[in-house]
Amino acid sequence: MEIWYYEVVSIDGDYANLRRTDIQLDDLKLVARALLPPEITVGSKLKYELLQYEMAE
């Protein structure tokens, strides 16, 4: 299973825009905040593995 890394670019109500940081992409991914850790803020680093997001170290 692959592991992907993201940074929270913006938060808009119940959604957050994520930018992939492990590869160069210009596209943002819109994700429901219910799927993300509750403590995220703009600039938070996330790891996506096994269909789950968690705070990256």
C-alpha positions in Angstrom: 0.0 0.0 0.0 1.3 3.5 -0.9 1.8 6.3 1.6 1.1 9.8 0.5 1.9 13.1 2.2 -0.2 16.3 2.2 -0.2 19.8 3.6 -3.4 21.6 4.6 -3.5 24.7 2.3 -6.9 26.0 3.5 -10.0 25.2 5.5 -13.4 26.2 4.3 -16.2 25.1 6.7 -16.6 21.3 6.5 -13.8 20.9 3.9 -10.1 21.3 3.6 -7.9 21.8 0.6 -4.8 19.5 0.6 -1.7 19.8 -1.5 0.4 16.7 -2.1 4.0 17.2 -0.8 5.7 13.9 -1.7 5.5 14.6 -5.4 5.1 17.8 -7.5 1.5 18.5 -8.2 -0.3 21.8 -8.7 -3.8 20.3 -8.1 -5.5 20.6 -4.7 -7.5 17.8 -3.2 -10.8 18.7 -1.5 -11.4 16.5 1.5 -14.3 16.5 4.1 -13.0 17.5 7.5 -14.8 14.5 9.0 -12.1 12.3 7.3 -9.2 14.3 8.8 -7.8 14.5 12.3 -9.8 17.1 14.3 -6.7 19.1 15.3 -5.7 20.1 11.8 -4.9 23.8 11.0 -3.6 25.5 7.9 -0.1 24.3 7.4 -0.6 20.9 9.1 1.3 18.0 7.6 -0.7 14.8 7.0 0.1 11.2 6.1 -2.4 9.2 4.1 -2.1 5.4 4.4 -4.6 2.6 4.3 -7.5 5.0 3.5 -6.9 7.1 6.6 -5.4 10.5 7.3 -3.2 11.1 10.3 -0.9 13.8 11.5 2.6 13.4 10.0 5.7 13.6 12.2 
